[in-house]
């Protein structure tokens, strides 16, 4: 299983954090940058106190890496007071 580099995980966490703090919107689409994320987009939705994420345009290895890093992602979001809900790939 591919491993998600720490810098890439931080980029995803930053994108989710930024999207979750926007001006009251409950839906936001973010362009991702970083190792292996070029051209990918992250759709962030806030529903019932949870953050639901859909990644668009990720390669198969990047999808596997993100899925395998879900626990790390959840932990880093929890440190910022966020709860990860669903994680999808479009």
trRosetta pair geometry for C-beta under 8 A, 3 or more apart (Angstrom, degrees):
i j d omega theta_ij theta_ji phi_ij phi_ji
1 64 5.5 -147 -153 160 80 114
1 65 7.4 149 161 -88 82 51
1 68 4.9 126 154 -73 135 152
2 61 4.5 81 -28 -175 156 91
2 62 7.3 -58 94 -79 150 29
2 64 5.2 100 33 89 98 110
2 65 4.1 -58 103 -67 103 100
2 68 7.3 169 74 25 57 138
3 65 6.1 44 126 -133 9 100
3 68 7.1 -86 -109 95 48 135
3 69 7.7 97 -164 -64 55 107
4 8 5.4 -123 -177 84 84 120
4 9 5.2 99 130 -61 118 95
4 62 8.0 78 -102 -151 90 62
4 65 4.1 133 -65 159 78 102
4 66 6.0 92 -81 -81 137 44
4 68 6.9 174 -10 72 100 92
4 69 4.0 -47 29 -35 137 150
4 72 7.5 -166 68 63 123 139
5 8 4.5 90 62 6 86 105
5 9 7.0 -151 95 -6 44 86
5 35 5.4 11 39 73 142 144
5 36 7.8 140 15 13 109 123
6 9 5.6 -54 -148 36 33 113
6 10 6.4 36 152 -21 66 104
7 10 5.6 -53 -151 35 32 114
7 11 6.6 38 149 -23 64 101
7 34 6.3 -169 129 -157 93 117
7 35 6.2 77 84 9 113 119
8 11 5.5 -48 -152 30 35 115
8 12 6.7 34 150 -16 64 102
8 34 5.0 150 -112 137 68 128
8 35 5.0 -90 -67 61 110 94
8 36 6.1 -2 -112 48 147 107
8 37 6.2 158 -144 -30 102 118
8 65 7.8 16 101 131 148 134
9 12 5.8 -55 -153 37 34 111
9 13 6.3 34 150 -18 67 107
9 69 5.8 -128 -99 171 116 147
9 72 6.0 -38 -147 120 150 124
9 73 6.4 -135 -152 -83 99 78
9 76 7.0 132 153 -1 109 159
10 13 5.5 -53 -143 39 33 112
10 14 6.1 37 155 -21 66 105
10 76 7.9 -130 -99 -166 55 159
11 14 5.8 -53 -147 36 28 112
11 15 6.4 29 153 -20 62 106
11 32 6.4 96 140 -160 118 92
11 33 6.7 -129 -157 74 138 60
11 34 3.9 -119 -30 -39 170 156
11 37 6.5 -152 105 20 145 162
12 15 5.7 -54 -149 35 31 112
12 16 6.4 28 154 -16 65 106
12 32 7.0 6 -90 -127 69 128
12 37 7.8 -165 -65 -99 89 149
12 42 6.9 149 -138 -88 79 154
12 66 7.4 147 -97 -124 163 107
12 73 6.6 -44 107 -121 130 115
13 16 5.9 -56 -148 38 30 108
13 17 6.1 32 154 -21 66 109
13 73 6.8 -163 -75 -142 90 72
13 76 4.8 -60 -108 123 143 132
13 77 6.4 -149 -132 -69 91 72
13 80 7.6 143 -179 -6 105 143
14 17 5.7 -55 -143 38 29 113
14 18 6.1 29 158 -18 65 108
15 18 5.9 -54 -146 37 27 110
15 19 6.2 24 156 -16 63 111
15 30 4.5 154 -166 123 111 156
15 32 6.1 -45 -65 -99 161 84
15 42 5.3 91 131 55 141 149
15 44 7.4 -174 136 -44 87 133
16 19 5.8 -58 -145 41 29 110
16 20 6.0 26 157 -21 66 111
16 42 7.2 -88 -68 149 74 144
16 44 5.8 159 -126 -109 65 134
16 51 5.9 81 -170 164 114 151
16 53 6.5 -48 -101 -85 116 127
16 77 6.4 -43 108 -104 143 114
16 82 6.9 157 137 128 115 166
17 20 5.9 -59 -145 36 25 109
17 21 6.5 11 159 -11 61 114
17 77 7.7 -161 -69 -121 83 74
17 80 5.6 -67 -109 166 113 165
17 82 7.1 -138 -98 -19 68 147
18 21 6.2 -72 -151 40 26 103
18 22 7.2 51 151 -53 62 87
18 30 7.2 112 79 -108 116 143
19 22 5.9 -26 -160 -16 37 116
19 28 4.2 -167 -148 73 103 137
19 30 5.6 -99 -65 -41 122 129
19 42 7.5 -131 -30 108 154 110
19 44 3.8 95 126 57 151 154
20 44 6.6 -102 -58 162 71 139
20 46 6.2 115 -130 -76 78 121
20 51 5.7 -51 -88 -97 124 127
20 82 5.8 -33 -153 -106 177 133
22 25 5.0 -25 105 38 123 104
22 28 5.8 126 4 -68 155 147
25 28 5.8 99 106 -60 130 96
26 45 6.3 31 150 -159 79 68
26 46 4.7 -113 -146 56 73 90
26 47 7.0 80 -179 -68 119 64
27 43 7.4 -10 -165 -174 86 90
27 44 7.3 161 -151 87 40 56
27 45 5.1 -2 -103 -106 77 79
27 46 7.8 -131 -59 20 45 71
28 43 7.5 168 87 -153 42 49
28 44 5.0 -10 61 59 89 100
29 41 5.7 3 -176 177 96 122
29 42 7.4 157 -157 81 49 45
29 43 5.2 -19 -104 -101 76 73
29 44 7.8 -179 -84 19 28 72
30 41 6.7 153 77 -162 44 69
30 42 4.7 -18 62 62 99 95
30 43 7.9 -179 20 -79 71 26
30 44 6.5 28 -3 -7 113 113
31 40 8.0 128 -162 85 52 48
31 41 5.8 -40 -102 -105 48 79
32 37 4.1 -85 128 164 117 125
32 38 8.0 -118 99 -76 81 16
32 40 4.5 -24 51 84 122 95
32 41 6.5 -176 1 -102 89 22
32 42 5.5 84 -52 -19 112 104
33 37 6.2 116 167 91 6 112
33 38 6.9 35 -133 -94 56 60
34 37 4.5 30 63 32 84 126
34 38 7.9 -159 55 -50 37 62
36 59 7.0 -97 -169 33 91 118
36 61 7.5 -97 -151 98 131 103
36 62 4.9 168 156 -94 115 115
36 65 7.4 24 125 48 160 154
37 40 4.7 -87 -167 37 69 125
37 58 7.5 -30 -124 -109 63 88
37 62 6.9 146 -84 -150 58 145
39 57 5.2 -128 132 160 85 133
40 55 6.1 -9 -176 -172 118 95
40 56 6.6 154 -162 81 64 52
40 57 4.5 -171 -112 88 52 98
40 58 4.9 44 -116 -75 129 70
40 62 7.1 -122 -70 128 150 155
41 55 7.4 153 82 -159 48 49
41 56 4.4 -11 61 60 97 106
41 57 5.7 74 11 21 79 122
42 53 6.1 -26 -167 -158 98 102
42 54 7.5 147 -160 76 49 47
42 55 5.8 -21 -104 -104 70 67
42 56 7.6 -163 -74 21 24 77
43 53 7.0 141 76 -159 58 48
43 54 4.2 -11 57 60 111 98
43 55 7.8 -152 21 -69 76 21
43 56 6.5 61 -18 -16 104 110
43 90 7.4 34 12 -1 130 140
44 51 6.2 -24 -161 -166 96 99
44 52 7.5 140 -159 75 45 51
44 53 5.9 -12 -103 -103 66 74
45 51 7.4 144 75 -160 46 49
45 52 4.5 -21 65 62 99 102
45 53 7.8 -167 25 -72 72 32
45 54 7.8 34 -3 -1 106 100
46 49 8.0 22 -176 -96 88 8
46 50 7.5 166 -151 81 55 37
46 51 6.0 -27 -99 -100 69 63
46 52 7.7 179 -85 18 20 79
47 50 6.2 -25 72 60 68 83
47 52 6.0 1 25 -4 109 123
47 85 6.9 -31 61 -7 94 172
48 85 7.8 95 69 -93 96 143
49 83 6.3 27 138 43 85 128
50 83 4.9 -70 -114 97 73 101
50 84 6.9 29 -167 143 94 12
50 85 3.3 93 142 -57 130 111
50 86 7.9 86 130 1 130 65
51 77 6.7 -128 44 -164 139 145
51 82 5.3 10 -11 179 133 116
51 83 6.7 155 13 78 82 48
51 84 5.7 -46 68 -109 95 47
51 85 6.0 178 68 9 34 90
52 85 4.3 -44 -76 74 78 120
52 86 4.5 20 -137 49 100 90
52 87 7.8 -148 -157 -66 58 36
52 88 7.6 22 173 4 93 104
53 84 7.2 -35 1 -147 114 95
53 86 7.3 -162 38 96 55 61
53 87 5.4 2 65 -118 99 66
53 88 7.1 -178 99 33 53 67
54 88 4.3 -17 -109 75 82 103
54 89 7.0 166 -161 -92 67 16
54 90 5.1 47 169 -25 114 112
55 58 4.8 18 141 -21 122 130
55 63 7.1 179 86 -105 135 76
55 66 6.3 54 -21 102 163 175
55 87 7.9 14 -8 -175 101 80
55 88 7.3 -173 22 95 66 52
55 89 5.1 -22 64 -113 93 71
55 90 7.0 -176 83 21 40 77
56 89 7.8 150 -83 -166 36 55
56 90 4.5 -25 -94 69 83 110
58 62 4.3 -129 -173 94 100 118
58 63 4.9 131 110 -61 124 77
58 66 6.8 -43 -158 -3 163 139
58 89 6.2 -83 46 -141 122 112
59 62 4.6 91 54 9 80 104
59 63 7.0 -137 95 -8 41 85
60 63 5.6 -50 -147 31 32 114
60 64 6.6 32 155 -17 64 103
61 64 5.7 -54 -151 37 34 112
61 65 6.3 35 152 -21 67 107
62 65 5.4 -52 -145 37 35 113
62 66 6.3 35 156 -19 67 103
63 66 6.0 -57 -149 36 28 108
63 67 6.3 27 154 -17 64 108
63 89 5.1 30 -129 -111 117 159
64 67 5.8 -56 -147 38 30 111
64 68 6.2 24 157 -15 65 109
65 68 5.9 -57 -145 39 28 107
65 69 6.2 16 157 -10 64 114
66 69 5.8 -67 -145 45 29 104
66 70 7.3 64 149 -63 60 73
66 73 7.6 34 -165 -44 73 147
66 87 7.4 -164 140 176 106 128
66 89 7.8 135 72 -79 135 113
67 70 5.9 -13 -165 -34 38 110
67 87 7.2 156 -107 119 66 132
69 72 4.7 -52 -170 45 80 116
69 73 5.5 87 128 -29 88 99
70 73 5.5 -55 -144 38 31 114
70 74 6.1 34 156 -21 66 106
70 84 7.4 -176 -170 126 84 155
70 87 5.9 -139 -117 14 115 166
71 74 5.7 -53 -146 36 28 112
71 75 6.4 30 154 -20 62 107
72 75 5.7 -55 -150 35 31 114
72 76 6.4 25 156 -15 65 106
73 76 6.1 -59 -148 38 29 106
73 77 6.3 25 155 -15 65 109
73 84 6.3 80 118 -77 99 158
73 87 7.8 95 87 -97 149 142
74 77 5.8 -58 -146 39 29 109
74 78 6.2 34 154 -25 65 107
74 83 8.0 17 -152 -156 88 49
74 84 4.5 -104 -106 27 80 133
75 78 5.6 -53 -147 32 29 114
75 79 6.8 34 153 -23 61 100
76 79 5.7 -45 -155 26 35 116
76 80 7.2 21 150 -6 61 105
77 80 5.8 -67 -159 44 38 104
77 82 4.1 -78 175 81 95 106
77 83 7.1 148 123 -92 118 11
77 84 5.2 110 58 -46 156 96
78 81 7.5 58 -171 -70 34 13
78 82 6.9 -105 -76 66 29 56
78 83 6.9 50 -94 -95 77 57
78 84 8.0 -70 -48 -3 81 90
84 87 6.8 11 172 -55 116 104
